[in-house]
Amino acid sequence: MNGQSIAARPRPTSVEIGERELATLAAGDDVEAFLQQHEVLAVDPPVTLDMVPPHAPAQDETWESTIHHFRCANCEWDMFLWDAS
């Protein structure tokens, strides 16, 4: 540990993202491979880009599926959870 108590550590936050935001996070790498490498609960078959909304939803916009993006406060590892209705 880095000397912080558990209560003092930052809480994880989540934002909804789409393909556009995934491309930014992938920083020029293969976006679909990046998504699958960082997906927390790997599913079979894996999540593919055709299942991902084109961009993060606007305030009153909803998609049938979404990607929740989390970033570890300690190591800054990106994690994704896919959610479909």
C-alpha positions as CSV (number, residue, x, y, z in Angstrom):
1,M,0.0,0.0,0.0
2,N,1.0,3.6,-0.5
3,G,0.3,4.7,3.1
4,Q,-3.2,5.8,2.5
5,S,-6.0,4.2,4.5
6,I,-8.7,2.5,2.5
7,A,-11.2,5.2,3.5
8,A,-8.8,8.0,2.2
9,R,-8.3,6.4,-1.3
10,P,-10.3,7.9,-4.2
11,R,-13.4,6.0,-5.1
12,P,-13.6,4.6,-8.6
13,T,-15.8,6.5,-11.0
14,S,-17.5,5.4,-14.2
15,V,-18.5,7.1,-17.4
16,E,-20.3,5.7,-20.4
17,I,-18.3,5.6,-23.6
18,G,-18.8,4.7,-27.2
19,E,-16.6,3.8,-30.1
20,R,-15.4,7.4,-30.5
21,E,-14.1,7.4,-26.9
22,L,-12.6,3.9,-27.2
23,A,-10.6,5.1,-30.2
24,T,-9.2,8.0,-28.2
25,L,-8.3,5.7,-25.3
26,A,-6.7,3.2,-27.7
27,A,-4.4,6.0,-28.9
28,G,-4.0,4.6,-32.4
29,D,-3.9,0.9,-31.5
30,D,-6.5,-1.6,-32.7
31,V,-9.7,-0.4,-31.0
32,E,-11.5,-3.8,-30.9
33,A,-8.4,-5.5,-29.5
34,F,-8.0,-2.7,-26.9
35,L,-11.7,-3.2,-25.9
36,Q,-11.3,-6.9,-25.5
37,Q,-8.0,-6.6,-23.6
38,H,-9.5,-4.2,-21.0
39,E,-13.0,-5.9,-20.7
40,V,-13.5,-6.9,-17.1
41,L,-16.0,-9.7,-17.6
42,A,-14.9,-11.4,-20.7
43,V,-17.9,-12.9,-22.5
44,D,-18.1,-15.5,-25.2
45,P,-18.4,-14.4,-27.9
46,P,-16.5,-11.3,-27.0
47,V,-17.8,-7.8,-27.4
48,T,-17.1,-6.4,-30.8
49,L,-17.3,-2.9,-32.2
50,D,-20.6,-3.5,-34.0
51,M,-22.1,-4.0,-30.5
52,V,-20.7,-0.6,-29.2
53,P,-22.6,2.7,-29.6
54,P,-20.9,5.2,-31.9
55,H,-20.2,7.7,-29.1
56,A,-21.0,8.3,-25.4
57,P,-24.7,9.1,-24.9
58,A,-25.8,12.7,-24.5
59,Q,-27.6,13.7,-21.3
60,D,-31.1,12.5,-22.4
61,E,-29.9,9.9,-24.9
62,T,-29.9,6.2,-24.3
63,W,-28.5,3.2,-26.2
64,E,-29.5,-0.4,-26.2
65,S,-25.9,-1.2,-25.1
66,T,-23.2,0.8,-23.4
67,I,-19.6,0.5,-22.2
68,H,-18.9,1.7,-18.7
69,H,-15.3,2.9,-18.4
70,F,-13.5,2.8,-15.1
71,R,-9.9,3.8,-14.4
72,C,-7.9,2.4,-11.5
73,A,-7.0,5.2,-9.1
74,N,-3.7,3.5,-8.2
75,C,-2.3,2.2,-11.5
76,E,-4.5,4.0,-14.0
77,W,-5.5,0.7,-15.8
78,D,-8.6,1.2,-18.0
79,M,-11.4,-1.3,-17.4
80,F,-14.6,-1.7,-19.3
81,L,-17.9,-3.3,-18.5
82,W,-20.3,-3.9,-21.3
83,D,-24.0,-3.6,-20.5
84,A,-26.9,-4.4,-22.9
85,S,-30.6,-4.1,-22.3
